[in-house]
Amino acid sequence: MTQPKSPFTKEQLLPQEETLEISRQRGELFIGIPKETYFQEKRICLTPDAVGAIVANGQKVLIEKGAGKEAGFSDTDYSEAGAMLTNDTKKVFQCPIILKVEPPTLEELKLINPKTVLISALQLKTRKKEYFETLSKKKITALAFEFIKDQDHSYPAVKALSEIAGTASVLIAAELMVNAKKGNGLLFGNISGVPPIEVVVIGAGTVGQFAVRSALGLGANVKVFDSSITKLRDIQTKVGQTLYTSTIQPKNLMKALRRCDVAIGAVRGTNRSPIIVTEEMIEKMKKGAVIIDVSVDMGGCFETTEMTSHDAPTHIKHDVIHYGVPNIPARYPKTASISISNIFTPYLLDISECGGLENAIRFDAGLKNGLYFYRGILTNKAVAEWFDMSYSDINLLFF
């Protein structure tokens, strides 16, 4: 009887050396945090506690003096946490890793060394093509924190700032009803014998959810509108009580807007927020009613909204008070800084443990999603389409 032929060669059947996974080498990070220069930007990426954790992990942090002052953190706080401080802006921008809230200006980009790692917001709609061309020339690796994904495929930085914006929108409305010109002097709060404040929230995302929670907590009657039944169902579950919810139908929305004291807009679109409340509808609202358009940075979902600043936050049209500040979280710099810091710190520690950003990106798909430039090569499709630029898939650049 013939022996069956083996599918293996004689060499393959010999004992082989075991291949082991190469251990990850810890890397030393040198992080520079410059002072924010953008108009009314008071936040900072890392709190002193976060700096303490990063320095204790063997990393170096260089901070420009006064960078945390507006957020309520002194230079002494950072120095005691183990950070190095300097007055030299150029020196900070020459660190191998730059950490910022706002994207750097073109002048600041000139100070950055080639092959630097830049971690900041991108704010695509406010960028110019020249910004990306400079990143390309300097072979910069850049991460946008609003693109970074969590384990549950949500965007942690966007979510955190949306929570602040949603909660703040109700507190700002409460303030404006009393302090703004033509304010109707109403108080949020379920006062015995006094009809409660009527609040309309348009948009049932994270901003809408936290606006609803705050308004209910202050005793208001709340009505929520959204085009998605799933989101409306979700907001009822998360808030934990029965709410008036409706899809966006002009008749129902108009009825609610005529009665409301506060209307909060939190609807975002792909390129621009859709205009949901027309000027004609606003004309029929109560005198002294307050509109907080949280989506004003995307064009706004109220037709009469104009973009304003923290110094002059309101304008009045058709006797309705409009609040159109695009960067609401910057009004609460300490809370926003702590929130951003909580997101950044684990990522920075992880980058260190992995031996650098490249290895961290290999192991973390969510972090990879935040990458829009890799060594001067554009890797983000949305940026490429917006500015008509060529891009490469990041997966093709890693082997």
C-alpha positions as CSV (number, residue, x, y, z in Angstrom):
1,M,0.0,0.0,0.0
2,T,1.5,3.4,-1.0
3,Q,2.0,6.1,1.6
4,P,-0.3,9.1,1.0
5,K,1.7,12.1,-0.3
6,S,2.2,14.8,2.3
7,P,1.2,18.4,1.4
8,F,4.3,19.7,3.3
9,T,7.9,19.5,2.3
10,K,10.5,17.9,4.5
11,E,11.9,21.3,5.5
12,Q,8.4,22.5,6.5
13,L,8.0,19.5,8.9
14,L,11.2,20.3,10.7
15,P,10.8,22.3,14.0
16,Q,10.7,26.0,13.3
17,E,11.8,29.0,15.4
18,E,8.9,30.6,17.2
19,T,8.0,34.0,16.0
20,L,7.2,36.4,18.9
21,E,5.4,39.7,18.7
22,I,7.9,42.5,18.9
23,S,7.3,44.4,22.2
24,R,6.2,48.0,21.9
25,Q,9.0,50.4,22.9
26,R,7.9,53.3,25.0
27,G,8.7,56.6,23.4
28,E,9.6,60.0,25.0
29,L,7.2,62.7,23.9
30,F,8.1,66.4,24.0
31,I,4.8,68.4,23.8
32,G,4.6,72.1,23.2
33,I,1.5,74.1,24.3
34,P,1.4,77.7,22.9
35,K,-0.8,80.5,24.1
36,E,-4.1,80.7,22.1
37,T,-4.2,83.9,20.0
38,Y,-7.5,83.4,18.2
39,F,-10.2,86.0,19.0
40,Q,-11.9,85.2,22.4
41,E,-10.3,81.8,22.6
42,K,-9.6,81.2,26.3
43,R,-9.3,77.4,26.5
44,I,-6.2,75.3,26.9
45,C,-5.7,71.6,25.9
46,L,-4.2,70.3,29.2
47,T,-5.0,71.1,32.8
48,P,-2.2,71.1,35.4
49,D,-3.4,67.7,36.7
50,A,-3.2,66.3,33.2
51,V,0.3,67.7,32.8
52,G,1.3,66.1,36.1
53,A,0.1,62.7,34.8
54,I,2.0,63.1,31.5
55,V,5.2,64.3,33.2
56,A,5.0,61.4,35.7
57,N,4.9,59.1,32.7
58,G,8.3,60.3,31.7
59,Q,7.3,62.9,29.1
60,K,8.2,66.6,28.7
61,V,5.8,69.5,28.4
62,L,6.7,73.0,27.4
63,I,4.0,75.7,28.0
64,E,4.1,79.3,26.9
65,K,3.7,81.6,29.9
66,G,0.1,82.7,30.5
67,A,-1.4,80.0,28.2
68,G,-3.8,78.8,31.0
69,K,-4.5,82.1,32.7
70,E,-7.8,82.8,30.9
71,A,-9.0,79.3,31.8
72,G,-8.2,79.8,35.5
73,F,-4.8,77.9,35.6
74,S,-1.7,79.9,36.7
75,D,1.9,79.4,35.5
76,T,2.7,78.2,39.1
77,D,0.1,75.5,38.8
78,Y,1.8,74.2,35.6
79,S,5.3,74.6,37.0
80,E,4.4,72.6,40.1
81,A,2.8,69.9,37.9
82,G,6.2,69.5,36.3
83,A,5.9,71.5,33.1
84,M,8.6,73.8,31.7
85,L,7.5,77.4,31.0
86,T,8.9,79.9,28.5
87,N,8.1,83.4,27.2
88,D,9.5,82.4,23.8
89,T,6.6,81.5,21.5
90,K,9.0,80.3,18.8
91,K,10.6,77.8,21.2
92,V,7.1,76.3,22.0
93,F,6.3,75.9,18.3
94,Q,9.6,74.1,17.7
95,C,8.6,71.2,19.9
96,P,8.2,67.8,18.1
97,I,4.5,67.7,19.1
98,I,2.3,70.8,19.2
99,L,-1.0,70.7,21.1
100,K,-3.6,73.5,20.4
101,V,-7.3,74.2,20.7
102,E,-7.6,76.4,17.6
103,P,-5.7,75.4,14.4
104,P,-2.5,77.4,14.0
105,T,-2.5,80.6,11.9
106,L,-0.3,80.7,8.7
107,E,2.1,82.9,10.8
108,E,2.3,80.2,13.5
109,L,2.8,77.5,10.9
110,K,6.0,79.3,9.8
111,L,7.4,78.7,13.3
112,I,6.8,75.0,13.2
113,N,9.7,72.7,12.3
114,P,9.3,70.2,9.4
115,K,8.0,66.8,10.3
116,T,6.3,68.1,13.5
117,V,3.1,66.4,14.8
118,L,0.3,68.9,15.1
119,I,-2.8,68.0,17.2
120,S,-5.6,70.6,17.2
121,A,-9.1,71.4,15.9
122,L,-9.3,71.6,12.1
123,Q,-12.5,73.7,11.6
124,L,-12.6,72.8,8.0
125,K,-15.1,75.5,7.0
126,T,-12.8,78.3,8.2
127,R,-9.6,76.9,6.6
128,K,-8.0,78.1,3.3
129,K,-6.1,76.0,0.8
130,E,-2.9,77.7,1.7
131,Y,-3.1,76.2,5.2
132,F,-3.0,72.6,3.8
133,E,-0.3,73.5,1.2
134,T,2.0,74.7,4.1
135,L,1.4,71.5,6.0
136,S,2.4,69.6,2.9
137,K,5.6,71.5,2.3
138,K,6.7,71.0,5.9
139,K,5.8,67.3,5.8
140,I,3.6,67.8,8.9
141,T,1.6,65.0,10.5
142,A,-1.7,66.5,11.6
143,L,-4.6,65.2,13.7
144,A,-7.9,66.9,14.1
145,F,-9.5,66.2,17.4
146,E,-13.0,66.6,16.1
147,F,-12.4,63.6,13.7
148,I,-11.1,61.3,16.4
149,K,-13.5,58.4,17.2
150,D,-14.1,56.5,20.4
151,Q,-14.6,52.8,20.9
152,D,-18.4,53.2,20.4
153,H,-17.7,55.1,17.0
154,S,-18.8,58.4,18.5
155,Y,-16.7,61.6,18.4
156,P,-15.6,62.3,22.0
157,A,-14.3,65.8,21.5
158,V,-17.4,66.9,19.6
159,K,-19.7,65.2,22.1
160,A,-18.0,66.9,25.1
161,L,-18.2,70.4,23.6
162,S,-21.8,69.7,22.5
163,E,-22.7,68.8,26.1
164,I,-21.4,72.2,27.3
165,A,-23.1,74.0,24.4
166,G,-26.5,72.3,25.2
167,T,-26.4,73.0,28.9
168,A,-25.1,76.6,28.4
169,S,-27.8,77.4,25.8
170,V,-30.5,77.2,28.6
171,L,-28.4,79.1,31.1
172,I,-27.7,81.9,28.5
173,A,-31.5,82.1,27.7
174,A,-32.3,82.4,31.4
175,E,-29.9,85.3,31.6
176,L,-31.1,87.0,28.4
177,M,-34.7,87.0,29.5
178,V,-33.8,89.2,32.4
179,N,-30.8,91.2,31.3
180,A,-31.2,91.8,27.5
181,K,-32.9,94.9,26.1
182,K,-36.6,94.0,25.5
183,G,-36.2,90.9,27.7
184,N,-39.6,89.9,29.2
185,G,-38.3,89.4,32.8
186,L,-39.3,85.8,33.2
187,L,-37.6,83.4,35.5
188,F,-36.8,79.8,34.7
189,G,-38.0,77.7,37.6
190,N,-41.3,76.0,38.6
191,I,-42.7,78.8,40.8
192,S,-46.0,77.9,42.5
193,G,-48.9,79.5,40.7
194,V,-46.8,80.8,37.8
195,P,-47.0,79.1,34.4
196,P,-43.7,77.5,33.5
197,I,-41.4,78.8,30.8
198,E,-42.1,77.2,27.4
199,V,-39.0,76.0,25.6
200,V,-38.7,74.6,22.0
201,V,-35.6,72.6,21.2
202,I,-35.0,71.9,17.4
203,G,-32.6,69.0,17.0
204,A,-32.4,65.9,19.2
205,G,-28.7,65.3,19.1
206,T,-26.2,65.7,22.0
207,V,-26.7,69.5,22.1
208,G,-30.5,69.1,22.1
209,Q,-30.4,66.4,24.7
210,F,-28.4,68.5,27.2
211,A,-30.5,71.5,26.5
212,V,-33.6,69.5,27.3
213,R,-32.1,68.1,30.5
214,S,-31.1,71.6,31.7
215,A,-34.5,73.1,30.8
216,L,-36.4,70.3,32.6
217,G,-34.1,70.6,35.6
218,L,-35.1,74.3,35.8
219,G,-38.8,73.4,35.7
220,A,-39.6,74.4,32.1
221,N,-42.1,72.9,29.7
222,V,-40.1,71.4,26.8
223,K,-41.0,70.5,23.2
224,V,-38.5,68.7,21.0
225,F,-38.5,68.7,17.2
226,D,-36.3,66.6,14.9
227,S,-36.7,64.9,11.5
228,S,-35.5,61.6,12.9
229,I,-37.9,59.4,14.9
230,T,-35.0,57.4,16.2
231,K,-33.4,60.4,17.7
232,L,-36.7,61.5,19.3
233,R,-37.2,58.1,20.8
234,D,-33.6,58.1,22.0
235,I,-33.9,61.5,23.7
236,Q,-37.0,60.3,25.7
237,T,-35.0,57.3,26.9
238,K,-31.9,59.3,27.8
239,V,-33.9,62.0,29.6
240,G,-35.9,59.4,31.4
241,Q,-39.3,61.0,31.2
242,T,-42.1,61.6,28.8
243,L,-41.6,64.6,26.6
244,Y,-43.6,66.4,23.8
245,T,-41.7,65.2,20.7
246,S,-42.6,65.9,17.1
247,T,-41.1,65.5,13.6
248,I,-40.4,68.8,11.9
249,Q,-43.8,69.8,10.5
250,P,-44.3,73.5,9.8
251,K,-47.8,73.5,11.4
252,N,-46.8,71.9,14.7
253,L,-43.5,73.8,14.8
254,M,-45.3,77.2,14.2
255,K,-47.8,76.5,16.9
256,A,-45.0,75.7,19.4
257,L,-42.9,78.8,18.4
258,R,-45.9,81.2,18.9
259,R,-46.3,80.0,22.5
260,C,-42.6,79.6,23.5
261,D,-40.4,81.9,25.5
262,V,-37.1,80.3,24.4
263,A,-36.3,78.5,21.1
264,I,-33.0,76.6,20.8
265,G,-31.7,75.6,17.4
266,A,-29.2,72.6,17.3
267,V,-29.6,71.1,13.8
268,R,-26.4,70.4,11.8
269,G,-26.2,69.6,8.1
270,T,-23.4,68.2,6.0
271,N,-22.2,71.5,4.5
272,R,-24.7,74.0,6.0
273,S,-27.4,73.8,8.7
274,P,-30.8,73.7,7.0
275,I,-33.0,76.8,7.7
276,I,-35.9,75.3,9.6
277,V,-37.4,78.5,11.1
278,T,-38.2,81.1,8.5
279,E,-38.4,84.9,9.0
280,E,-42.1,84.7,8.6
281,M,-42.4,82.3,11.5
282,I,-40.1,84.4,13.7
283,E,-42.4,87.5,13.1
284,K,-45.2,85.5,14.8
285,M,-43.2,84.7,17.9
286,K,-43.8,86.5,21.3
287,K,-42.1,89.9,21.9
288,G,-39.1,89.4,24.1
289,A,-38.8,85.7,23.2
290,V,-35.2,84.4,23.1
291,I,-33.6,82.5,20.2
292,I,-30.3,80.6,20.9
293,D,-28.9,79.4,17.5
294,V,-26.2,76.8,18.5
295,S,-25.7,75.9,14.9
296,V,-24.8,79.4,13.8
297,D,-21.2,78.3,12.9
298,M,-22.8,76.1,10.2
299,G,-25.0,79.0,8.9
300,G,-27.8,78.7,11.5
301,C,-31.2,77.0,11.4
302,F,-33.1,80.3,12.1
303,E,-33.3,82.5,9.0
304,T,-32.8,85.8,10.9
305,T,-29.7,84.7,13.0
306,E,-26.6,86.8,12.6
307,M,-23.2,85.7,13.8
308,T,-22.2,87.7,17.0
309,S,-19.4,87.7,19.5
310,H,-19.1,87.2,23.3
311,D,-18.6,91.0,23.7
312,A,-21.9,91.8,21.9
313,P,-23.7,88.5,21.8
314,T,-27.3,89.5,20.8
315,H,-29.2,91.4,18.2
316,I,-32.9,92.0,18.1
317,K,-35.1,91.4,15.1
318,H,-39.0,91.5,15.0
319,D,-38.8,92.1,18.8
320,V,-37.2,88.7,19.3
321,I,-33.7,88.5,21.0
322,H,-31.3,86.5,18.9
323,Y,-28.1,85.0,20.4
324,G,-25.6,84.0,17.6
325,V,-22.2,83.4,19.2
326,P,-20.6,80.5,17.3
327,N,-18.2,79.3,20.1
328,I,-20.4,78.9,23.1
329,P,-18.0,76.5,25.1
330,A,-15.3,79.3,25.0
331,R,-17.7,81.2,27.4
332,Y,-16.9,78.6,30.0
333,P,-13.1,78.2,29.5
334,K,-12.3,76.2,32.6
335,T,-15.1,73.6,32.2
336,A,-14.3,73.3,28.5
337,S,-10.5,73.0,29.2
338,I,-11.1,70.2,31.7
339,S,-13.4,68.4,29.3
340,I,-10.9,68.6,26.4
341,S,-8.0,67.7,28.7
342,N,-9.9,64.5,29.8
343,I,-10.0,63.4,26.2
344,F,-6.4,64.3,25.2
345,T,-4.6,62.8,28.2
346,P,-5.4,59.1,27.6
347,Y,-4.4,59.5,24.0
348,L,-1.1,61.2,24.8
349,L,-0.3,58.5,27.4
350,D,-1.2,55.8,24.8
351,I,1.0,57.4,22.1
352,S,3.9,57.3,24.6
353,E,3.2,53.7,25.5
354,C,3.1,52.7,21.9
355,G,6.5,54.4,21.2
356,G,5.1,57.3,19.1
357,L,2.1,58.4,17.1
358,E,2.7,56.1,14.1
359,N,2.5,52.9,16.3
360,A,-0.5,54.3,18.2
361,I,-2.3,54.9,14.9
362,R,-1.6,51.3,13.8
363,F,-3.3,49.9,17.0
364,D,-6.1,52.5,17.4
365,A,-8.5,52.9,14.4
366,G,-10.3,55.8,16.2
367,L,-7.1,57.8,16.5
368,K,-6.3,57.0,12.8
369,N,-9.6,58.5,11.9
370,G,-8.4,61.8,13.3
371,L,-5.4,61.9,11.0
372,Y,-5.8,64.3,8.0
373,F,-2.1,64.8,7.1
374,Y,0.6,62.2,7.3
375,R,4.2,63.4,6.7
376,G,2.9,66.0,4.3
377,I,0.4,63.7,2.5
378,L,-3.3,64.6,2.7
379,T,-5.2,61.5,4.0
380,N,-8.7,62.9,4.5
381,K,-11.2,62.6,1.8
382,A,-13.5,65.3,3.1
383,V,-10.7,67.9,3.0
384,A,-9.6,66.7,-0.4
385,E,-13.1,67.2,-1.9
386,W,-13.7,70.5,-0.1
387,F,-10.5,72.0,-1.5
388,D,-10.2,70.0,-4.7
389,M,-6.9,68.4,-3.7
390,S,-5.5,64.9,-4.2
391,Y,-5.3,62.6,-1.2
392,S,-4.0,59.1,-0.3
393,D,-5.7,56.5,1.8
394,I,-3.8,56.3,5.1
395,N,-4.0,52.4,5.0
396,L,-1.9,52.4,1.9
397,L,0.8,54.5,3.6
398,F,1.2,52.0,6.5
399,F,2.8,48.6,5.9
